[in-house]
């Protein structure tokens, strides 16, 4: 039986559509996208999305520079069409998949998720996209596969940050297969019904809402199925600070700062610091993935 995720919100708690659209000034193209799940274990009041401006102007994308203002400043040079994703490794149908062909086979929906950065700031994002499991099914995952590896584009002429050895480029991230197949795990193509801004990982990025944000790799060009745990970029850079799993956990501090609380971003929507929720508030849905594991060792 396929895993499902828990939506505890009631219809009466959803913001009136006209109010929502007028407040956020969504493009007409948003019509036809379904407002479906809102993150588990929270009321609509708790999950007021940040503004498009918040989301698109405060982000990390080191391929464009390490300062928060660098991605919005430089990412406009990124060419995102045409785009394809190589899917290889332990799959039945390896190959280069054109993004337009992928999207023609996927069900695009909107999901409002919490987003928690390892730097201890957070926001709430209304993503548009599809479940990663559906894309993996398209390629045909072989029974021997245990992990999914993701790779970001490297294009020095458009990405000034890759000229510096901040990380071992290309940026690589990975999930255990059961994490990748979980229905909360999605491939995002937009926010607020608009195409994903370049600085947020256009045209296709991963979103894993119960993990720290750096696991949600941007501008993906390759997905590989393998039977070995992959070496991921931040884990290779400093394994003592960035574990492979990187689940949001207020009980496991970063060596240089506490993870017990977070600074919620948003012009007037949030104020001060609040306690961080285990698994970023998705514990009911994902804790069973880690039964029997010591999350202080497998951090």
N, C-alpha and C positions, 0 to 999 in steps of 0.2 A: 504494500500500500504506500502511495506517495506521501511524503511528509507534508504537513500543512503548517501554516503559521497562524498565531492567535490574534484575532482582531477583537478587542474588548469594547470598542466604541459602538455607540448606537446611532441610528440615522438622525435622531434629533440633535446629536452633538456636532454634526457636520455643519460648518459655516455655510450660510446661505450662498448659493452659487453666484448670484449677481453681486453680492457684497464682496465675495472672494475675488471675482474677476475684476471688479472696478478698483478694489484696493490695490491689487497687484499689477494692474494694467497689462494683463496678458494679451498676447497677440491673438488675432482671430483664428490663427492656425491651431490654437489649443482646443477649439471645439472638436469634439469627436474623441478626445482622449478621455478615458474613464477615470474619475476619481474613485479609486478603490481603497485599498487598505491604508489605515493610519497605524503607526507603530504600536506594538503590543504594550499592555500594562500602563497606558497613559490616557488621560482625558484630553479632549480637544483643547481645553484651556492650557494644559501643560505643553502641548505641541503646536504652538503658534509658529508657523514657518518664519524664518528670517526673510528679509527682503531680497529681491534679486540682486540689488546693489551690495548688500552684505556678503552674499555668497560668492559673487563674481569678483569682488575686490579684496577679499581677505582669504588668501589661500596659499598653499605651498605647491610649487612645481619647479623643482631645482634645475630642471633642464633649461629654465629661463632665468635662473638666478635665485639666490638664497633669501633675499628680502621679500617681505610680503607684497611690496609694490612692484616687484619685478615681473611676475607672471601677467598681471593686467597690462603692464607697460609694453612687454615684448612679445607676448603670445599671439598678437594679431598677425604676425608674419607667418604663422604656421599654416601650411596648406593641408586642408583636411578632406579634399575631394579631388580625385578619386581616392578611396581608402579600401584596403583589404586586410584581412586577418589570416595569417597562416596558422592552421590547426594541424598539429602533427604529433608524433609519438604513438602511444598506444590507443589509436583510434582506427575504426574501420574505413573511414573515408577521409584520409589526409588530403590537404591541399590548401590553396589560397582561396579564401572565401570573400567575394566582393561584399562590401557593407550593404549595398542596396539589395543584394540577394538575401543576405541574412535578415534584414529588416522585413522583407516581403513575407518571410516565413514565421516571424515572431509576433506575439501579442504584446503591443505596447500599452503600458498602463502607468498611472501615477501612484507613487507611494511616498508618504511623508515619513521620513526617518530622522532620528537623532543622528548627529555626526559628532564624534568626540576625537579631538586631536591628541596625540601623545604629549603635546606641549601644554596640555591642561586647559584648553579652551574648547568651546563647543557651540554648535548651532543646530538648527532644525531645517532640513532641506526637503523640498517637494521634488523628488526625482521623477523623470519619465524614463522608462526602459522596459526590459524584459528579464525573466529569470534566466540566470546562467545555465541552469539545468537544461533548459530548452535548446540552447545553443550547443551544449555538449551532446545532447541526444541527436542533434542534426549530424554531428561528426561520427557518432557511434563509439561510445567509450568501451574499451575492451575490459574483460574481467580482471586482468592482471594490473590494471592501473590503480594507483593509490593516491596520487597527488596531481594537482593541476598547477602548471607554471605559466606565469604571464610575463610578457616583455613589452616595454615601452619603446616607442619610436626613438631613434637617434638620427637627427638631421642637423648637423652643426651649422649649416648656412641659415637655418631658421630658428635654432635653439642655442642661443649664446652661452647658456650655462654649461653645456656639455664640453666646452673648451677648457673647463677647469676640473681637476680630479677630486671634486667634492665626494663623489661616489664612483664606483666601478661601473661605468656605463656599458651597455644599456641598463636601465633600471629594471630589476627583476623582482617579482613577488610570487608567492605561492600559497596554496591552500591544500589541506587534506581533502580527498575526494568527497567525503561526506559533508564537509563544510561547503564545498563548491556546489553540491547538489541540493543544499538546504534551500527551501523556498524563499527565505529572506534574502538570499544572495542574488544580486541582480547586476545586469550590465546596463549602465545608464547611458542614455543618448540625449538627455535634455534636463532642464530644470524649468519649472513654471510653464510647461508647455512650449518653451522655446528650445531651439537647438542648444546643445551644451556649449557654453563659452569655451574658447580655446584654453584659457587659463584654468578651467575646471576639468580639463581632460578630454576635450573634443577629439574625434567624434564619438569615442566609445571608451568608457571606463568601467572599472569594477566598483561595486558598492557592497561592503560587508558591514552592516551597521553595528554589530556587537564587537567589532575590533577597532583598534586605533586607526586613524585615518590614513596613515601611510601604507596600510595593507590594501587600500582601495586604489590600486594602480591606475594611472591615467594613460590616455592615447595609446591603447593597446594595439600592437601589430602582430603578436604571436601568442598562441596558447598551445602548450605542450602537455600531454598526458604521460606520466611516468610512474615507475614503481619505487622511486627513491625520493626522499625528502630533499627538495631543492635548496641550494644556497641562495638566499635572498639578499638584496642589496644592503639594507640597513643592518641585518644580522651579520653580514660579512664585514661591514664597516666597524661595528662594535657589538659583539655578541652579548656582552655583559649588560648592555642597556636596551637592546632591541631583540627580543626573542622571536622565534619563528611564529608562535601562535599570536602573540600581541593582542590577546583578549583584553577588553577594558575591565580593569580590576582595581577597585579602590584599596584593596588590601595589599597590593604589590606596588611599591613606589618605584618610580624611576630613580636611579642612583643619585640624580642631582635635584630632584624635586618630588614633592608628594603628589600622589594620584588620588588622594582621598576627596578632593573637591575640584571644581572646574569653574572657569570664568565663562559665563554665557554671553555670547555676542548678540548685538542687535540694538538698533537705534531706538531706545526707549522701551523695547519689549521685555528686556531682562535687566536685572541689576545685581551687581555683586557676584559672589561665589556661592555655589550650591553643592551639596554632596553629590559625588559621582555614584551612579548606579552600577552594580555588578553587571557585566556583559552589556553595559550601556542601556540597561532597562529591558533587555530581551532575554533575561535569564529563564523565564518560563519556557521559551521556545528553543533555546540552544544549550542549556546546561547539560542535557542528556548526552550531547556529543562528547563530553569530557568526563563522563562517569569513571571513577577510579583513577583519574589523573591528579597529580599534585600540581596545581596551577601556580604554585610559587616556584616550582622547578621548571615546568613547561609553561613559562610565562610568554 
